[in-house]
Amino acid sequence: MKPLHVQSHALDWKPLVEAGVKTDGLYVKVLRFDAATGRPPTFLLKFDAGASYPNHTHPGGEEVYVLEGEVRFGADHLRAGDYLYTSPGAMHPVFSKTGCVMLFVVPEEVVITGKT
């Protein structure tokens, strides 16, 4: 199998759209799409200043690396260079006061437990 090489700087930011979820100010660049599951497990996510994502759980866990800015995952306040691993079943909302760009690895779709 050939390695996947993505030049993320050449991709356009696309608005994040999820049915029934307020995603204003959230943008995505898909780095890897898994045809078997029909979803991207690896992606970049950009939050505009003041943007949020509702409370949700992670059936398969989640890995996040903050590339730019600052963001809160529940009680955890992360800044550029910070890494966060969320174990399977853990829950949190996400909010960025000033905006941020993050790298995500999410092996299974999240389950929304609250709306923003």
DSSP file (Angstrom, degrees, kcal/mol; ACC not computed):
  #  RESIDUE AA STRUCTURE BP1 BP2  ACC     N-H-->O    O-->H-N    N-H-->O    O-->H-N    TCO  KAPPA ALPHA  PHI   PSI    X-CA   Y-CA   Z-CA
    1    1 A M              0   0    0      0, 0.0     0, 0.0     0, 0.0     0, 0.0   0.000 360.0 360.0 360.0 134.8    0.0    0.0    0.0
    2    2 A K        -     0   0    0      1,-0.1     0, 0.0     0, 0.0     0, 0.0  -0.515 360.0-107.9 -76.1 139.1    1.3    3.4   -1.0
    3    3 A P        -     0   0    0      0, 0.0     2,-0.6     0, 0.0    -1,-0.1  -0.309  30.6-119.6 -62.6 151.5    1.8    6.0    1.8
    4    4 A L        -     0   0    0      2,-0.0     2,-0.5    28,-0.0    28,-0.0  -0.855  29.2-172.8 -95.8 122.9   -0.7    8.9    1.9
    5    5 A H        -     0   0    0     -2,-0.6     2,-0.5     2,-0.0     0, 0.0  -0.973   3.8-177.5-118.9 118.8    1.0   12.3    1.5
    6    6 A V        -     0   0    0     -2,-0.5     2,-1.1     5,-0.0     3,-0.1  -0.966  21.4-152.1-119.8 128.8   -1.3   15.4    2.1
    7    7 A Q    >   -     0   0    0     -2,-0.5     3,-1.9     1,-0.2     4,-0.4  -0.801  15.3-172.4 -95.9  92.4   -0.1   19.0    1.6
    8    8 A S  G >  S+     0   0    0     -2,-1.1     3,-1.3     1,-0.3    -1,-0.2   0.789  78.5  65.3 -61.7 -29.4   -2.5   20.6    4.1
    9    9 A H  G 3  S+     0   0    0      1,-0.3    -1,-0.3    -3,-0.1    -2,-0.0   0.751  99.4  54.7 -64.7 -21.5   -1.5   24.1    3.1
   10   10 A A  G <  S+     0   0    0     -3,-1.9     2,-0.3     2,-0.1    -1,-0.3   0.564  92.8  89.6 -87.7  -9.2   -3.0   23.3   -0.4
   11   11 A L  S <  S-     0   0    0     -3,-1.3     2,-0.3    -4,-0.4    18,-0.0  -0.633  76.2-126.7 -87.6 146.0   -6.4   22.3    1.1
   12   12 A D        -     0   0    0     -2,-0.3     2,-0.3     1,-0.0    -2,-0.1  -0.678  25.2-111.7 -86.7 144.9   -9.2   24.9    1.6
   13   13 A W        -     0   0    0     -2,-0.3    16,-0.2    16,-0.1    32,-0.0  -0.621  36.7-161.2 -70.4 132.1  -10.9   25.2    5.0
   14   14 A K  E     -A   28   0A   0     14,-2.2    14,-3.1    -2,-0.3     3,-0.0  -0.938  26.3-100.7-116.9 140.8  -14.5   24.0    4.7
   15   15 A P  E     -A   27   0A   0      0, 0.0     2,-0.5     0, 0.0    12,-0.3  -0.328  38.8-117.8 -56.6 136.3  -17.2   24.8    7.1
   16   16 A L        -     0   0    0     10,-2.6     2,-0.5     7,-0.3    10,-0.2  -0.678  35.4-170.0 -76.7 124.8  -17.8   21.9    9.5
   17   17 A V        +     0   0    0     -2,-0.5     2,-0.4     5,-0.1     5,-0.1  -0.977  14.8 164.6-123.4 121.7  -21.4   20.7    9.0
   18   18 A E    >   -     0   0    0      3,-0.5     3,-2.1    -2,-0.5     5,-0.1  -0.988  42.9-108.7-135.8 125.7  -23.1   18.2   11.3
   19   19 A A  T 3  S+     0   0    0     -2,-0.4     3,-0.1     1,-0.3    -2,-0.0  -0.270 100.7   3.5 -56.2 127.9  -26.8   17.6   11.3
   20   20 A G  T 3  S+     0   0    0      1,-0.2     2,-0.4    95,-0.0    -1,-0.3   0.524 108.0 107.4  77.0   6.3  -28.5   19.0   14.4
   21   21 A V  S <  S-     0   0    0     -3,-2.1     2,-0.7    94,-0.1    -3,-0.5  -0.968  71.0-126.4-122.4 131.6  -25.3   20.5   15.8
   22   22 A K        +     0   0    0     -2,-0.4    94,-0.1     1,-0.1    30,-0.1  -0.646  38.5 162.3 -74.9 114.8  -24.4   24.2   15.9
   23   23 A T    >   +     0   0    0     -2,-0.7     3,-1.8    -7,-0.1    -7,-0.3   0.018  10.8 153.5-124.6  26.0  -21.0   24.4   14.3
   24   24 A D  T 3  S+     0   0    0      1,-0.3    28,-0.5    -9,-0.1     3,-0.1  -0.338  72.3  17.7 -57.8 133.2  -20.8   28.1   13.5
   25   25 A G  T 3  S+     0   0    0      1,-0.3    23,-2.8    26,-0.1     2,-0.4   0.600  98.2 118.4  81.2  11.4  -17.1   29.3   13.3
   26   26 A L  E <   - B   0  47A   0     -3,-1.8   -10,-2.6   -10,-0.2     2,-0.3  -0.938  38.4-178.8-114.0 135.0  -15.7   25.7   12.9
   27   27 A Y  E     -AB  15  46A   0     19,-2.3    19,-3.0    -2,-0.4     2,-0.3  -0.962   7.3-156.4-134.8 148.7  -13.8   24.7    9.8
   28   28 A V  E     -AB  14  45A   0    -14,-3.1   -14,-2.2    -2,-0.3     2,-0.4  -0.932  15.5-166.9-130.3 148.0  -12.2   21.4    8.7
   29   29 A K  E     - B   0  44A   0     15,-2.0    15,-2.8    -2,-0.3     2,-0.5  -0.973  26.7-139.8-126.2 115.4   -9.4   20.1    6.5
   30   30 A V  E     + B   0  43A   0     -2,-0.4    13,-0.2    13,-0.2     3,-0.1  -0.642  23.8 176.2 -79.0 123.9   -9.7   16.3    6.0
   31   31 A L  E    S+     0   0A   0     11,-1.8     2,-0.4    -2,-0.5    12,-0.2   0.774  72.1  14.4 -95.3 -34.4   -6.2   14.7    6.0
   32   32 A R  E     - B   0  42A   0     10,-2.0    10,-1.1     2,-0.0     2,-0.5  -0.981  64.1-161.8-145.3 131.1   -7.4   11.1    5.8
   33   33 A F  E     -     0   0A   0     -2,-0.4     2,-0.8     7,-0.2    10,-0.0  -0.951  11.4-147.8-113.9 131.1  -10.7    9.7    4.8
   34   34 A D  E  >> - B   0  39A   0      5,-2.5     4,-2.0    -2,-0.5     5,-1.3  -0.860   6.8-167.5-100.4 106.7  -11.6    6.0    5.7
   35   35 A A  T  45S+     0   0    0     -2,-0.8    -1,-0.2     1,-0.2     0, 0.0   0.823  85.1  61.3 -62.9 -31.8  -13.9    4.6    3.0
   36   36 A A  T  45S+     0   0    0      1,-0.2    -1,-0.2     3,-0.1    -2,-0.0   0.875 117.7  27.8 -64.8 -37.4  -14.8    1.6    5.2
   37   37 A T  T  45S-     0   0    0     -3,-0.5    -1,-0.2     2,-0.2    -2,-0.2   0.601 102.8-128.3 -98.7 -14.1  -16.3    3.8    7.9
   38   38 A G  T  <5S+     0   0    0     -4,-2.0    -3,-0.2     1,-0.2    -2,-0.1   0.788  75.3  88.0  72.8  27.7  -17.4    6.7    5.7
   39   39 A R  E   <S-B   34   0A   0     -5,-1.3    -5,-2.5    70,-0.0    -1,-0.2  -0.981  80.9-103.8-152.0 160.4  -15.7    9.3    7.8
   40   40 A P  E     -     0   0A   0      0, 0.0    -7,-0.2     0, 0.0    66,-0.1  -0.795  24.2-176.9 -90.0 119.5  -12.3   11.0    8.3
   41   41 A P  E    S+     0   0A   0      0, 0.0    65,-2.9     0, 0.0     2,-0.4   0.669  76.3  47.4 -84.3 -16.2  -10.4    9.8   11.4
   42   42 A T  E    S+BC  32 105A   0    -10,-1.1   -10,-2.0    63,-0.2   -11,-1.8  -0.986  74.6 135.5-130.2 124.2   -7.6   12.3   10.9
   43   43 A F  E     -BC  30 104A   0     61,-1.8    61,-3.1    -2,-0.4     2,-0.4  -0.985  48.2-114.0-159.2 162.1   -8.3   16.0   10.2
   44   44 A L  E     -BC  29 103A   0    -15,-2.8   -15,-2.0    -2,-0.3     2,-0.4  -0.856  29.9-163.1 -99.6 141.9   -7.4   19.6   11.1
   45   45 A L  E     -BC  28 102A   0     57,-2.5    57,-2.5    -2,-0.4     2,-0.5  -0.995   3.1-161.9-129.9 132.1  -10.0   21.7   12.8
   46   46 A K  E     -BC  27 101A   0    -19,-3.0   -19,-2.3    -2,-0.4     2,-0.5  -0.951   1.9-162.3-115.2 130.7  -10.1   25.5   13.1
   47   47 A F  E     -BC  26 100A   0     53,-2.4    53,-2.0    -2,-0.5   -21,-0.2  -0.951  13.9-140.0-108.4 126.1  -12.1   27.4   15.7
   48   48 A D    >   -     0   0    0    -23,-2.8     3,-2.2    -2,-0.5    51,-0.4  -0.390  49.8 -71.0 -69.5 162.4  -12.8   31.1   15.1
   49   49 A A  T 3  S+     0   0    0     49,-0.4    48,-0.2     1,-0.3    49,-0.2  -0.369 124.9  15.1 -56.4 129.5  -12.7   33.2   18.2
   50   50 A G  T 3  S+     0   0    0     46,-2.4    -1,-0.3     1,-0.3    47,-0.2   0.394  93.9 138.5  85.9  -1.8  -15.7   32.4   20.5
   51   51 A A    <   -     0   0    0     -3,-2.2    45,-2.2    45,-0.4     2,-0.3  -0.405  28.2-176.6 -77.3 152.9  -16.6   29.2   18.6
   52   52 A S  E     -F   95   0B   0    -28,-0.5    43,-0.2    43,-0.2    64,-0.1  -0.948  22.7-145.9-144.8 164.1  -17.6   26.0   20.5
   53   53 A Y  E     -F   94   0B   0     41,-2.8    41,-2.4    -2,-0.3     3,-0.1  -0.996  37.0-107.9-131.0 136.3  -18.6   22.4   20.0
   54   54 A P  E     -     0   0B   0      0, 0.0    38,-0.1     0, 0.0    61,-0.1  -0.039  45.3 -73.7 -67.9 165.9  -21.2   20.8   22.3
   55   55 A N  E     +     0   0B   0     38,-0.1    58,-2.9    60,-0.1    59,-1.6  -0.301  66.1 161.9 -55.5 135.1  -20.6   18.3   25.0
   56   56 A H  E     -FG  92 112B   0     36,-1.4    36,-2.0    56,-0.3     2,-0.3  -0.982  32.4-127.3-155.3 159.5  -19.8   14.8   23.5
   57   57 A T  E     -FG  91 111B   0     54,-2.4    54,-1.9    -2,-0.3    34,-0.2  -0.723  15.3-135.9-109.4 164.1  -18.4   11.4   24.3
   58   58 A H    >   -     0   0    0     32,-1.3    31,-3.1    29,-0.3     3,-1.0  -0.875  13.9-175.1-122.8  95.4  -15.7    9.5   22.5
   59   59 A P  T 3  S+     0   0    0      0, 0.0    -1,-0.1     0, 0.0    51,-0.1   0.845  93.6  29.1 -58.2 -33.4  -16.4    5.8   22.0
   60   60 A G  T 3  S-     0   0    0      1,-0.4    50,-0.1    48,-0.3    49,-0.0   0.231 115.6-112.6-111.0  13.6  -12.9    5.2   20.5
   61   61 A G    <   -     0   0    0     -3,-1.0    47,-0.5    26,-0.3    -1,-0.4  -0.196  28.8-116.4  80.1-179.5  -11.0    7.9   22.3
   62   62 A E  E     -D   86   0A   0     24,-2.0    24,-3.0    44,-0.1     2,-0.4  -0.974  12.0-155.9-159.4 141.5   -9.5   11.1   20.8
   63   63 A E  E     -DE  85 105A   0     42,-2.2    42,-2.3    -2,-0.3     2,-0.4  -0.989  17.1-177.7-121.7 134.6   -6.0   12.6   20.3
   64   64 A V  E     -DE  84 104A   0     20,-2.3    20,-2.6    -2,-0.4     2,-0.4  -0.996  12.1-172.6-134.4 135.6   -5.6   16.3   19.8
   65   65 A Y  E     -DE  83 103A   0     38,-2.2    38,-2.8    -2,-0.4     2,-0.6  -0.993  22.7-137.0-125.8 123.4   -2.5   18.4   19.2
   66   66 A V  E     + E   0 102A   0     16,-2.7    15,-3.2    -2,-0.4    36,-0.2  -0.696  24.2 175.3 -84.6 118.7   -2.9   22.2   19.3
   67   67 A L  E     +     0   0A   0     34,-2.5     2,-0.3    -2,-0.6    35,-0.2   0.839  67.5   7.2 -88.7 -39.2   -1.0   23.9   16.4
   68   68 A E  E    S- E   0 101A   0     33,-1.8    33,-1.9    12,-0.1    -1,-0.3  -0.992 107.9  -3.2-144.3 147.9   -2.1   27.5   17.0
   69   69 A G  E    S- E   0 100A   0     -2,-0.3    11,-1.2    31,-0.2     2,-0.3  -0.294  81.3 -65.5  80.3-155.0   -4.0   29.5   19.6
   70   70 A E  E     +H   79   0B   0     29,-1.5    29,-0.4     9,-0.2     2,-0.3  -0.955  42.8 174.9-140.4 155.7   -5.8   28.3   22.7
   71   71 A V  E     -H   78   0B   0      7,-2.3     7,-3.3    -2,-0.3     2,-0.5  -0.988  23.2-132.1-160.0 151.5   -8.8   26.0   23.5
   72   72 A R  E     -HI  77  95B   0     23,-3.3    23,-2.2    -2,-0.3     2,-0.7  -0.953   9.4-170.6-112.4 128.9  -10.6   24.5   26.4
   73   73 A F  E >  S-HI  76  94B   0      3,-2.8     3,-2.1    -2,-0.5     2,-0.3  -0.898  72.2 -62.1-110.4  94.4  -11.6   20.8   26.4
   74   74 A G  T 3  S-     0   0    0     19,-1.6    18,-0.1    -2,-0.7    21,-0.1  -0.503 121.9 -12.4  60.5-124.1  -13.9   20.8   29.5
   75   75 A A  T 3  S+     0   0    0     -2,-0.3     2,-0.5    -3,-0.1    -1,-0.3   0.585 117.0  98.4 -83.1 -11.3  -11.6   21.8   32.4
   76   76 A D  E <   -H   73   0B   0     -3,-2.1    -3,-2.8     1,-0.0     2,-0.6  -0.685  58.4-159.7 -85.7 122.5   -8.4   21.3   30.4
   77   77 A H  E     -H   72   0B   0     -2,-0.5     2,-0.3    -5,-0.2    -5,-0.2  -0.901  15.3-170.8-102.7 116.2   -6.9   24.6   28.9
   78   78 A L  E     -H   71   0B   0     -7,-3.3    -7,-2.3    -2,-0.6     2,-0.3  -0.797   8.2-172.3-111.3 149.4   -4.6   23.9   26.0
   79   79 A R  E >   -H   70   0B   0     -2,-0.3     3,-2.6    -9,-0.2   -13,-0.3  -0.811  48.3 -55.0-129.0 171.4   -2.2   26.1   24.1
   80   80 A A  T 3  S+     0   0    0    -11,-1.2   -13,-0.2     1,-0.3    -1,-0.1  -0.199 127.2  26.1 -48.8 130.8   -0.1   25.8   21.0
   81   81 A G  T 3  S+     0   0    0    -15,-3.2    -1,-0.3     1,-0.3     2,-0.2   0.272  93.8 124.9  95.9  -9.7    2.2   22.8   21.4
   82   82 A D    <   -     0   0    0     -3,-2.6   -16,-2.7   -16,-0.2     2,-0.4  -0.567  44.0-156.7 -86.5 148.7   -0.1   21.0   23.9
   83   83 A Y  E     -D   65   0A   0    -18,-0.2     2,-0.4    -2,-0.2   -18,-0.2  -0.952   6.7-169.8-122.1 141.4   -1.4   17.4   23.3
   84   84 A L  E     -D   64   0A   0    -20,-2.6   -20,-2.3    -2,-0.4     2,-0.5  -0.992   7.3-163.8-134.9 128.2   -4.5   15.9   24.9
   85   85 A Y  E     -D   63   0A   0     -2,-0.4     2,-0.6   -22,-0.2   -22,-0.2  -0.956   7.2-162.8-107.3 125.0   -5.6   12.2   24.9
   86   86 A T  E     -D   62   0A   0    -24,-3.0   -24,-2.0    -2,-0.5     3,-0.1  -0.941  19.3-133.5-106.6 120.5   -9.2   11.6   25.7
   87   87 A S    >   -     0   0    0     -2,-0.6     3,-2.3   -26,-0.2   -29,-0.3  -0.297  37.4 -76.8 -73.2 156.7   -9.9    8.0   26.7
   88   88 A P  T 3  S+     0   0    0      0, 0.0    -1,-0.2     0, 0.0   -28,-0.1  -0.246 119.4  19.1 -53.2 133.6  -12.8    6.0   25.3
   89   89 A G  T 3  S+     0   0    0    -31,-3.1    -2,-0.1     1,-0.3   -29,-0.0   0.218  91.4 131.7  90.5 -14.4  -16.1    7.0   27.0
   90   90 A A    <   -     0   0    0     -3,-2.3   -32,-1.3   -32,-0.4     2,-0.3  -0.312  42.9-148.7 -70.9 158.5  -14.8   10.3   28.3
   91   91 A M  E     +F   57   0B   0    -34,-0.2   -34,-0.2    -3,-0.1   -36,-0.1  -0.958  26.0 143.1-133.2 144.2  -16.9   13.4   27.8
   92   92 A H  E     -F   56   0B   0    -36,-2.0   -36,-1.4    -2,-0.3     2,-0.2  -0.941  36.5-128.1-169.2 154.4  -16.3   17.2   27.2
   93   93 A P  E     -     0   0B   0      0, 0.0   -19,-1.6     0, 0.0     2,-0.4  -0.591  28.7-136.6 -92.7 170.2  -17.4   20.3   25.4
   94   94 A V  E     +FI  53  73B   0    -41,-2.4   -41,-2.8   -21,-0.2     2,-0.3  -0.996  25.6 168.9-132.1 137.1  -14.8   22.4   23.4
   95   95 A F  E     -FI  52  72B   0    -23,-2.2   -23,-3.3    -2,-0.4     2,-0.5  -0.992  16.6-164.0-148.4 137.5  -14.5   26.2   23.4
   96   96 A S        -     0   0    0    -45,-2.2   -46,-2.4    -2,-0.3   -45,-0.4  -0.971   3.1-171.3-124.6 118.0  -11.9   28.7   22.1
   97   97 A K  S    S+     0   0    0     -2,-0.5    -1,-0.1   -48,-0.2   -26,-0.1   0.887  92.1  21.3 -69.9 -40.3  -12.0   32.2   23.3
   98   98 A T  S    S-     0   0    0    -28,-0.3   -49,-0.4     1,-0.2    -1,-0.2   0.521 116.3-100.3-109.5  -8.2   -9.4   33.5   20.9
   99   99 A G        -     0   0    0    -51,-0.4   -29,-1.5   -29,-0.4     2,-0.3  -0.118  40.2-164.6 102.0 157.0   -9.4   30.9   18.1
  100  100 A C  E     -CE  47  69A   0    -53,-2.0   -53,-2.4   -31,-0.2     2,-0.4  -0.986  19.9-133.4-166.4 166.4   -7.2   27.9   17.3
  101  101 A V  E     -CE  46  68A   0    -33,-1.9   -34,-2.5    -2,-0.3   -33,-1.8  -0.998  31.4-179.8-130.9 131.6   -6.1   25.3   14.9
  102  102 A M  E     -CE  45  66A   0    -57,-2.5   -57,-2.5    -2,-0.4     2,-0.5  -0.945  27.8-132.8-134.7 151.8   -5.8   21.6   16.0
  103  103 A L  E     -CE  44  65A   0    -38,-2.8   -38,-2.2    -2,-0.3     2,-0.4  -0.914  31.3-164.9 -99.6 128.0   -4.8   18.2   14.6
  104  104 A F  E     -CE  43  64A   0    -61,-3.1   -61,-1.8    -2,-0.5     2,-0.4  -0.909  21.5-171.8-117.9 142.4   -7.3   15.5   15.5
  105  105 A V  E     +CE  42  63A   0    -42,-2.3   -42,-2.2    -2,-0.4   -63,-0.2  -0.949  18.6 166.7-126.2 110.6   -7.2   11.7   15.4
  106  106 A V        -     0   0    0    -65,-2.9   -44,-0.1    -2,-0.4   -45,-0.1  -0.892  16.3-171.7-129.0  97.4  -10.7   10.3   16.2
  107  107 A P  S    S+     0   0    0      0, 0.0     2,-0.3     0, 0.0    -1,-0.1   0.761  73.3  31.0 -66.9 -25.9  -11.0    6.6   15.4
  108  108 A E  S    S-     0   0    0    -47,-0.5   -48,-0.3   -67,-0.1   -47,-0.0  -0.961  96.6 -91.4-131.8 151.2  -14.8    6.5   16.0
  109  109 A E        -     0   0    0     -2,-0.3   -49,-0.1     1,-0.1     2,-0.1  -0.281  45.2-117.9 -58.4 139.9  -17.5    9.0   15.5
  110  110 A V        -     0   0    0    -52,-0.1     2,-0.5   -51,-0.1   -52,-0.2  -0.342  17.8-130.7 -74.1 161.8  -18.3   11.1   18.6
  111  111 A V  E     -G   57   0B   0    -54,-1.9   -54,-2.4    -2,-0.1     2,-0.2  -0.969  18.6-133.5-118.2 116.0  -21.7   11.0   20.3
  112  112 A I  E     +G   56   0B   0     -2,-0.5   -56,-0.3   -56,-0.2     3,-0.1  -0.495  27.4 173.3 -70.9 130.3  -23.3   14.4   21.0
  113  113 A T        +     0   0    0    -58,-2.9     2,-0.3     1,-0.3   -57,-0.2   0.485  68.2  19.1-113.3  -9.4  -24.7   14.6   24.6
  114  114 A G  S    S-     0   0    0    -59,-1.6     2,-0.3     0, 0.0    -1,-0.3  -0.983  70.3-130.0-156.4 155.5  -25.5   18.3   24.5
  115  115 A K              0   0    0     -2,-0.3   -60,-0.1   -61,-0.1   -94,-0.1  -0.802 360.0 360.0-109.6 151.2  -26.1   21.1   22.0
  116  116 A T              0   0    0     -2,-0.3    -1,-0.1   -94,-0.1   -95,-0.1   0.380 360.0 360.0-110.5 360.0  -24.6   24.6   21.9
